[in-house]
């Protein structure tokens, strides 16, 4: 029996009610794709005014390996926002993760990627510098 199946059957299922909100990190290259990131940001603001748009980070921050901005949104927005984001990301890479109180697991085991999977700088979690 594979280790994953053994592990899954030996632990209790996680309760989705522990998810307080979600973050989508939109990655871009300041020199070549910032215009697409700006356009996506404007479209998100128009279509989902309840989403909170974070600051632009042209320099690396936290575990993120590329320039990015964050979109924070409530759990009740997930069903509408995620399909919209999948279809409208304009080729940009996006990391989607829940906020459960465990930043390391949220950015790794609980994460979903749209586009390329980027290697996160996981040492940022040791320093408490996670976003």
N, C-alpha and C positions, 0 to 999 in steps of 0.2 A: 504494500500500500504506500503510495507517495507521501512524503512528509507533509505536503500541503493539506491533503485530505485528513491525515491523522490530526494535524493541528486544528483544522476546522471542526472536526467532530468532538474534540476534547475541550473546546472553549465555548462559552456562551455567546450567542450572537450579540453584536453591538447594538445599542439602542439608538436609532436615528434621532430621537428627541434630544440627544446630547449636542446636536448641531445647532449652534446659536445663530450662525449666518454663513455666508460664503464669500470667498474672494476669487476673483479672476485676475490674473496678472497678464497683461498684454505686453509682449516683448516686441521690441523694434530695434532697428539700427539707426542711430541719429543721422547718419550720412545718407542712408538709402531708403529707409522705409518709414521715417517719422511722418511723412505726409499721409501715408495710409493709416498710421496709428492715430493721427489727428482726426482724419475723416471718420474712423470707427468710433472714436471718443465722442465726437459730435452726434453721431447717429445713436449711440447708447444714451446720451443725455436727452435726446429728443424722444426716443421710443420708451425709455425707462427712467423717468424723472426721479423715481424713488431710489435709484442706485446712487451710491456715493463714489464720485470719481476722485481718486487720490492724485497726489503730485506726480509730475514727470520726474523720473530718475534717469538722467542721461549717464550718470556714473553708477557703478555697481553698488547695490545696497542689499544687506541681509544675505540670504542664500541664493539670490538671483544672479545668474551668470551673464546677463545681458541687460541693456537699458530696458526700462519697463514703467508702466503705471498700473495701479491697482484699481479694480472696480469692486467695491464691497456692496453686497446686496442681501436682503432678508430671505429667509428660507421660503417664504410664500411666493417669491418671485422665480424660484428655480425652474419650474415647469415651463414658464414662458420665455425666460431669458436664455437658458442654455441652448435650446434648438435655434433660437434667433442668432445667437453668437456663433454656433456651428456653421450656419449658412452665410453669415455676413462678416467673417473675420478677415476677409480679403487677403488670404495667404499668410497672415501673421500667426505666430506661435502663441498659444495661450495656455497657461496653467490654471486649472480650476481646482479649488480645494475647500473643504468645509472648515469651519472654526469650531473645534471641539474643546479647546483648552490645551491640546497637545500639539504644539506647532510643528515639531519634528514629524510626527506621524501624519499630521494633516498635509504637509508638503511632500510626503513620500508615499506611505502605504495607502492613504486616503485620496490621493491626487488623481486627476484625470488631465490628459494633455490633448489639445487640439493642435495638429501640426506636428512638428518635430519635437521629440522628447529631449530636453536640454539637461545637461548634468548640473544639478544644483550644487552650490557650495555649502555642503552640510556642516562644515566646521563653524559656520555662523550660529548654529543652534547651541553650540558649546559656550559661546560668548554671550548668549542671550540676545543676539542681534538678529532676530528673525522678524519677518513681516508676513 
